[in-house]
Amino acid sequence: MTTISITTEFIKLQDLLKLANAVGSGGEAKERVQAGEALVNGEVCTMRGKKLRPGDVVTFDGREYGLTYAG
């Protein structure tokens, strides 16, 4: 699992995918999330603006991303 550290209260799903370099652009993130390709905590999520907080796990394109607070 890849751990992504954030400095804010939450990060939106599409922004996490861009930050993790899992997608090439915001447009690609939007299309792939809306197509049901991302799982949040084991459930399909089609909301690209889904707020993710530390403890959440995103599965996308065969990889898992966990969130923690930086610092």
C-alpha positions in Angstrom: 0.0 0.0 0.0 1.2 3.5 -0.9 0.7 6.0 1.9 -0.2 9.6 0.9 0.2 12.3 3.5 -2.1 15.3 3.5 -1.8 18.6 5.5 -5.5 19.5 5.2 -8.6 18.0 6.9 -9.5 16.0 3.7 -8.6 15.6 0.0 -11.1 15.0 -2.8 -10.8 11.6 -4.6 -9.9 13.1 -7.9 -7.2 15.2 -6.3 -5.8 12.2 -4.5 -5.5 10.3 -7.8 -3.6 13.2 -9.3 -1.3 13.6 -6.3 -0.5 9.9 -6.3 0.3 10.2 -10.1 -2.3 7.4 -10.7 -3.8 9.5 -13.5 -2.3 11.9 -16.0 -4.8 14.7 -15.6 -7.9 15.9 -13.8 -10.0 15.0 -16.9 -8.8 11.4 -16.8 -9.5 11.2 -13.0 -13.0 12.5 -13.6 -13.8 10.0 -16.4 -12.3 7.0 -14.6 -14.0 7.7 -11.2 -17.3 8.3 -12.9 -16.9 5.0 -14.7 -16.7 3.2 -11.3 -13.0 2.3 -11.5 -12.2 3.6 -7.9 -13.0 1.9 -4.7 -13.1 3.8 -1.4 -12.9 1.5 1.7 -13.8 -1.5 -0.5 -16.9 0.1 -2.1 -17.2 1.5 -5.7 -17.2 5.3 -5.6 -18.4 7.3 -8.6 -18.2 10.7 -6.8 -15.0 12.4 -7.9 -15.4 15.0 -5.2 -15.7 12.4 -2.4 -13.9 13.8 0.7 -11.3 11.4 1.9 -9.8 11.6 5.3 -6.9 9.8 7.1 -7.8 6.2 7.6 -9.5 5.9 4.2 -8.1 3.4 1.7 -8.5 4.0 -2.1 -8.1 1.1 -4.5 -7.5 2.2 -8.1 -5.9 0.4 -11.1 -4.7 -2.5 -9.0 -3.0 -0.3 -6.3 -4.0 0.8 -2.8 -3.5 4.2 -1.4 -3.8 4.9 2.3 -4.2 8.4 3.8 -2.4 9.9 6.8 -1.8 13.4 8.2 1.6 14.9 7.5 3.6 15.8 10.5 
